[in-house]
Amino acid sequence: MKRTLPDRIALPIRLLILIGSCLSASVVAADDYTDARADLVAAYQAQDFRAMRSAAERALAARPGYTGALFNLAFAEVLDDDPEASLRTLNRLLAQNIDMGVAEIDEFAPVRETGGWAEYAARIEQLAHPVGDARVVRRHDVGDFVPEGIAVASQNEVYLGSIRYGDIVRLDGESNLFLGGAGETHWSVFGMRLVGDTLWFASSAIDQYAHLDAADSGRTGLFAVDLKTGNVSTRSLLPETGNAQVLGDFVVANADTLYLTDQSDGVLYRYSVSRAEFEAVVDRGVFNSPQGLVLDESGEHLFVADYVGGLYRVALADASVSRVSVPETISPYGIDGLYRYGNSLVAIQNGIQPNRVTRFDLSADGGSIVAAEILAMSLEWFDDPNLGQVVGDKLVFIANSHWPRFDRDNNLPEGLDGPVVLEISLER
């Protein structure tokens, strides 16, 4: 799952370096980035900071603009007794409106003594100021609910799915349990979509699920429940591959076709409703941790957000994959939810700090991002915002999933606020 990815900004400094490329036991294909990252880790462990810096430069060249790669280069530079170079690299991250928290990291003390630190620190402080106007649409009073799925039936009715309990609740001014998750039907609830009177949702038996039966661990599938009766009408389990599997999000293409991402195994699937069958469109080894996905206006391409790989476009006719070109001042990383509004992509980014909602304007051919605008950032409700839904000219989304609050034993602290559902305008 995305919370186990490398270079997670909230992790302690040494974990950023030493975790390496272990997304889980399953994925990442060998490439120039992972090779350079392995060399970086080895050099760090050997305290050879010149070699570490060289490996960090190669990693960044392999994945230009990547948050973790830039951070590790800045870290290597300061360890290599070059704080001025480290500050220049940190300013490249600041150009993307990213705060790496180096003011609190002991190893960056030499950077804080450079002449440019005061200006850098002042600009970092500005990132904590709220951006965007948001309206609270709904609240739910269960603090440890941990929502990952959301579906909006109307302005007055929102469905939320729980990672922690597997419950699906209907919020319409009150909080009503729609489907309980402690039975044998499903497990943690991930992405959700409404199609007429049917609520589709992905579900996985993960460690954070409070009712986990060890025999179910690792199972995942696609489910459908009838809104009128509350009965589960579809329960299609993904065939096991021997690797960790978690179906996280999906998009409905038509009445018979859904596309889904397996964020642990890195596979993009097509699901046929009539045949109840999964088919791999893009097999493992291409994506690291695919999360949100959305069809372009023609329905011929899928945009896929890879949490650590950036944005990709998949041509459905032949399953060819191309990286969406992005200027270095724009970060396409750490995207959880991904949606389309006209010729723009709307992304919920919880893998970079501060968390944000960003609009990416696409080129006419859809192959590149030409501009970006932060629509919401550093809002008071934000604690790992994740998924949402475009409703007309609005984005309705989960503001506080609390995912980072799980400890190593998958426990949550007391006193968490319940889920808050926000609405922001997408109109210019």
C-alpha positions in Angstrom: 0.0 0.0 0.0 1.1 3.5 -0.5 1.8 4.0 3.1 4.8 1.6 2.9 6.5 3.4 -0.1 10.1 4.6 0.0 10.9 8.3 0.4 7.7 8.9 2.3 8.4 12.5 3.5 6.9 12.0 7.0 9.4 9.2 7.7 12.5 9.8 9.9 15.6 10.9 8.0 17.5 7.7 8.1 14.5 5.6 6.9 14.3 7.8 3.9 17.7 6.6 3.0 17.7 3.1 4.3 14.3 1.8 3.3 15.6 1.6 -0.2 13.1 0.6 -2.9 11.0 -1.9 -1.0 7.5 -0.9 -1.9 6.4 -4.3 -0.4 7.9 -7.6 -1.0 6.6 -7.5 -4.5 7.4 -4.9 -7.1 9.9 -2.6 -8.4 11.5 -3.7 -11.7 15.2 -3.0 -12.0 15.9 0.2 -13.8 18.4 3.1 -13.7 16.7 4.7 -10.7 16.5 1.6 -8.5 20.1 0.7 -9.4 21.3 4.2 -8.5 19.2 4.1 -5.3 20.8 0.8 -4.3 24.3 2.3 -4.8 23.2 5.3 -2.8 22.1 3.2 0.2 25.4 1.2 0.0 27.4 4.4 -0.1 25.5 5.8 2.9 26.1 2.7 4.9 29.8 2.8 4.1 29.9 6.5 5.0 31.3 7.2 1.5 29.4 10.5 1.0 31.1 11.4 -2.2 30.0 8.1 -3.8 26.6 8.7 -2.2 26.3 12.1 -3.9 27.3 10.6 -7.2 24.6 7.9 -6.9 22.0 10.5 -5.8 22.8 12.5 -9.0 22.3 9.4 -11.1 19.0 8.6 -9.4 17.7 12.1 -10.0 18.8 11.9 -13.7 16.8 8.7 -14.0 13.7 10.2 -12.3 13.9 14.0 -13.0 12.1 16.2 -10.4 11.3 13.2 -8.1 10.8 14.5 -4.6 12.7 11.6 -2.9 15.6 11.9 -5.4 15.9 15.6 -4.8 15.8 15.2 -1.1 18.4 12.4 -1.1 20.7 14.6 -3.3 20.4 17.5 -0.8 21.1 15.1 2.0 24.2 13.6 0.3 25.4 17.1 -0.5 25.3 18.3 3.1 27.0 15.0 4.3 29.6 15.7 1.6 30.4 19.0 3.3 28.7 21.1 0.6 25.8 22.9 2.4 25.5 25.6 -0.3 24.8 22.9 -2.9 22.4 21.3 -0.6 20.5 24.5 -0.2 20.3 25.0 -4.0 18.8 21.5 -4.2 16.3 22.2 -1.4 15.3 25.4 -3.3 14.5 23.2 -6.3 12.0 21.4 -4.1 10.7 24.7 -2.8 10.0 25.7 -6.4 7.5 22.8 -6.3 6.1 24.2 -3.1 7.4 21.2 -1.1 8.7 21.4 2.5 11.1 18.7 3.5 11.2 19.6 7.1 14.9 20.1 7.1 14.7 22.8 9.9 14.1 19.9 12.3 16.8 17.5 10.9 20.1 17.6 12.7 22.1 16.6 9.7 21.1 19.8 7.9 22.5 22.1 10.6 25.3 23.3 8.2 22.6 24.3 5.7 21.0 26.4 8.3 24.2 28.4 8.8 24.4 29.4 5.1 23.7 33.0 3.9 20.6 31.9 2.0 18.9 30.0 4.8 16.8 33.0 6.2 15.1 33.5 2.8 14.5 29.8 2.3 13.0 29.5 5.8 10.7 32.5 5.3 9.4 31.0 2.0 8.9 27.6 3.7 6.9 29.3 6.4 4.6 30.7 3.7 3.7 27.1 2.7 1.9 26.6 6.0 -0.6 29.4 5.2 -4.0 28.0 4.0 -4.7 28.0 0.3 -8.1 27.7 -1.2 -11.7 28.1 -0.1 -13.4 24.9 1.1 -16.8 24.1 2.4 -17.6 21.3 4.8 -20.1 19.1 3.1 -20.4 16.2 5.6 -18.9 14.9 8.8 -18.8 11.5 10.5 -18.1 11.3 14.2 -16.0 8.0 14.3 -12.4 9.2 14.8 -10.8 5.9 13.8 -12.9 5.3 10.8 -10.0 5.9 8.3 -11.9 6.6 5.1 -10.4 5.7 1.7 -13.5 5.3 -0.4 -16.1 8.0 -1.2 -19.0 8.2 -3.6 -21.4 11.1 -3.9 -25.0 10.3 -4.8 -26.2 13.9 -4.6 -25.3 17.1 -2.8 -27.1 15.7 0.2 -25.9 12.1 0.2 -22.3 10.9 0.5 -21.1 7.3 1.0 -17.8 6.7 2.9 -15.9 3.4 3.2 -13.7 2.5 6.1 -10.2 1.0 6.0 -10.3 0.2 9.7 -13.7 -1.5 10.0 -14.8 -2.2 6.4 -18.0 -0.3 7.1 -19.8 1.8 4.5 -21.8 4.7 5.9 -24.3 7.0 4.3 -24.0 10.6 5.3 -27.1 12.7 4.6 -27.3 14.9 7.6 -27.0 11.9 9.8 -24.5 9.0 9.8 -26.2 5.7 8.9 -24.5 2.4 8.6 -25.2 1.2 5.1 -23.1 -1.9 4.9 -21.2 -3.5 7.9 -17.7 -4.7 7.4 -17.4 -7.2 10.3 -19.0 -10.1 8.4 -17.7 -12.4 5.7 -18.6 -10.3 2.7 -15.5 -8.0 2.4 -12.7 -6.3 4.2 -11.1 -2.8 4.2 -12.9 -0.5 1.7 -10.9 1.3 -0.9 -12.1 3.1 -4.1 -15.9 3.5 -4.6 -18.0 4.4 -7.6 -21.8 4.8 -8.0 -23.4 3.5 -11.2 -27.2 4.0 -11.1 -28.5 2.1 -8.1 -25.3 0.1 -7.7 -22.4 1.0 -5.5 -19.1 -0.6 -6.6 -16.1 -0.8 -4.3 -12.7 -2.4 -4.1 -11.8 -4.2 -0.9 -8.7 -5.8 0.5 -7.7 -7.8 3.6 -4.9 -5.6 4.9 -3.2 -5.5 8.3 -4.9 -2.3 9.3 -8.3 -4.0 9.1 -9.6 -4.4 12.6 -11.5 -7.7 11.9 -8.8 -9.3 9.9 -8.8 -13.1 9.8 -5.3 -14.4 9.1 -6.8 -16.8 6.6 -8.0 -13.9 4.5 -4.8 -11.8 4.7 -3.8 -10.6 1.2 -7.1 -11.3 -0.5 -8.6 -8.5 -2.6 -11.5 -8.0 -5.0 -14.2 -6.0 -6.5 -17.7 -5.8 -5.0 -21.1 -4.3 -5.8 -24.0 -3.6 -3.5 -27.5 -2.7 -4.4 -28.5 0.7 -2.9 -32.1 -0.3 -2.6 -31.6 -3.5 -0.7 -28.1 -3.2 0.7 -27.4 -6.7 -0.6 -23.9 -7.5 -2.1 -24.6 -8.5 -5.7 -21.1 -9.0 -6.9 -18.0 -10.5 -5.2 -15.2 -11.0 -7.6 -11.9 -11.9 -6.0 -8.7 -11.1 -7.9 -6.8 -14.3 -8.6 -3.7 -14.6 -6.4 -0.3 -14.1 -8.1 1.9 -15.0 -5.1 2.7 -11.3 -4.6 1.2 -8.8 -2.3 -2.0 -7.5 -3.9 -4.3 -4.5 -3.0 -6.9 -3.2 -5.4 -7.0 0.4 -4.5 -8.9 2.5 -7.0 -10.8 2.1 -10.2 -12.8 3.9 -12.9 -15.9 2.8 -14.8 -15.5 2.9 -18.6 -18.9 1.6 -19.5 -21.6 -0.8 -18.3 -19.4 -3.8 -18.8 -15.9 -2.5 -18.3 -14.0 -1.2 -15.3 -10.2 -0.4 -15.0 -8.5 -1.0 -11.6 -5.1 -0.4 -10.2 -3.3 -2.9 -7.9 -1.2 -0.5 -5.8 0.9 -3.3 -4.3 1.6 -5.6 -7.3 1.8 -2.6 -9.7 -0.7 -4.1 -12.2 -3.4 -2.3 -14.2 -6.5 -4.5 -14.7 -9.5 -4.5 -16.9 -12.6 -6.1 -15.4 -15.6 -7.4 -17.4 -18.9 -7.3 -15.5 -20.6 -9.8 -17.8 -17.8 -12.3 -17.5 -16.7 -11.5 -14.0 -13.1 -11.7 -15.1 -10.0 -9.7 -14.5 -7.5 -9.2 -17.3 -4.1 -7.5 -16.9 -3.7 -4.5 -19.3 -0.3 -3.4 -18.0 1.5 -6.2 -16.1 3.8 -5.8 -13.2 7.2 -4.2 -13.7 6.0 -1.0 -15.4 4.3 0.9 -12.5 5.7 1.1 -9.0 2.5 1.8 -7.0 -0.4 2.9 -9.3 -3.1 4.8 -7.4 -5.7 7.0 -9.0 -6.7 6.7 -12.6 -9.1 8.5 -15.0 -10.1 8.2 -18.6 -9.4 11.1 -21.0 -12.3 12.7 -22.8 -12.1 10.4 -25.8 -12.2 7.3 -23.6 -9.2 6.0 -25.5 -6.5 6.7 -22.9 -6.2 6.2 -19.2 -4.2 8.6 -17.0 -2.6 6.7 -14.2 -1.0 8.2 -11.1 2.0 6.2 -9.9 2.7 7.3 -6.3 6.5 7.4 -6.8 6.7 7.3 -10.6 4.6 10.3 -11.6 1.9 10.5 -14.2 1.5 8.1 -17.1 -0.9 7.7 -20.0 -2.0 4.3 -21.3 -3.3 3.9 -24.8 -6.1 1.3 -24.4 -6.0 0.1 -28.0 -2.5 -1.4 -27.6 -1.7 -1.0 -23.8 1.3 1.1 -24.6 2.5 3.3 -21.7 4.0 6.7 -21.9 5.2 9.1 -19.2 3.3 12.4 -19.1 5.9 15.2 -19.5 6.1 17.6 -16.6 8.2 20.8 -16.0 10.6 20.4 -13.1 8.8 23.2 -11.2 5.7 21.0 -11.0 5.6 17.8 -8.9 3.4 14.9 -10.3 4.4 12.7 -7.4 2.5 11.5 -4.3 -0.8 11.5 -6.1 -3.6 9.4 -4.5 -6.9 10.4 -6.1 -6.9 11.5 -9.8 -9.8 13.0 -11.7 -10.6 14.9 -14.8 -12.2 18.3 -15.2 -12.3 19.4 -18.9 -8.8 19.2 -20.3 -7.3 19.3 -16.8 -6.4 16.6 -14.3 -7.3 17.2 -10.6 -5.0 15.4 -8.2 -5.1 14.9 -4.5 -1.4 14.7 -3.4 -0.7 13.3 0.1 2.7 12.0 -0.7 4.3 15.5 -0.6 4.2 18.1 2.1 2.1 20.1 2.5 -0.7 17.9 1.3 -2.7 19.6 -1.5 -5.2 19.4 -4.3 -3.6 20.4 -7.6 -5.0 21.1 -11.0 -2.7 20.1 -13.9 -3.5 21.6 -17.3 -2.8 19.3 -20.1 -1.5 20.0 -23.6 -3.9 19.6 -26.5 -2.5 16.1 -27.3 -2.6 15.1 -23.6 1.0 14.1 -23.5 2.3 16.8 -21.2 1.4 19.1 -18.4 1.7 22.8 -19.3 0.7 24.5 -16.1 -0.4 23.7 -12.6 -2.4 25.5 -9.9 -2.7 24.5 -6.2 -6.4 24.6 -5.4 -6.2 23.7 -1.7 -3.2 23.3 0.6 -2.5 23.4 4.3 -6.2 23.6 5.2 -7.1 23.2 8.9 -8.9 19.9 8.2 -6.1 18.3 6.2 -4.6 15.1 7.6 -3.7 12.9 4.6 -6.6 13.8 2.2 -7.0 11.0 -0.3 -9.9 10.3 -2.6 -12.8 12.3 -4.0 -15.3 12.8 -6.8 -15.9 15.6 -9.3 -19.5 16.7 -9.1 -20.3 19.3 -11.7 -17.9 22.1 -11.1 -16.9 21.0 -7.7 -14.5 18.4 -6.2 -15.9 16.6 -3.2 -13.2 14.8 -1.2 -12.0 13.3 2.0 -9.9 15.8 4.0 -8.6 13.7 6.8 -8.1 10.0 6.3 -5.6 9.7 9.2 -3.6 7.0 7.4 -0.2 8.2 8.8 -1.6 7.9 12.4 -1.2 4.1 12.4 1.7 3.0 14.5 4.0 0.0 13.7 1.4 -2.3 15.4 -1.4 -0.9 13.3 -3.0 0.9 16.3 -4.4 4.4 16.1 -4.2 7.1 18.8 -7.2 8.2 20.8 -8.9 11.5 20.2 -8.8 11.6 16.4 -11.4 13.8 14.6 -14.0 12.0 12.5 -13.9 12.1 8.7 -14.5 15.5 7.2 -15.8 15.8 3.6 -14.9 19.0 1.8 -16.0 20.7 -1.4 -13.9 23.1 -3.5 -14.7 24.9 -6.7 -13.0 23.8 -9.9 -14.1 26.9 -11.9 -11.5 29.4 -12.9 
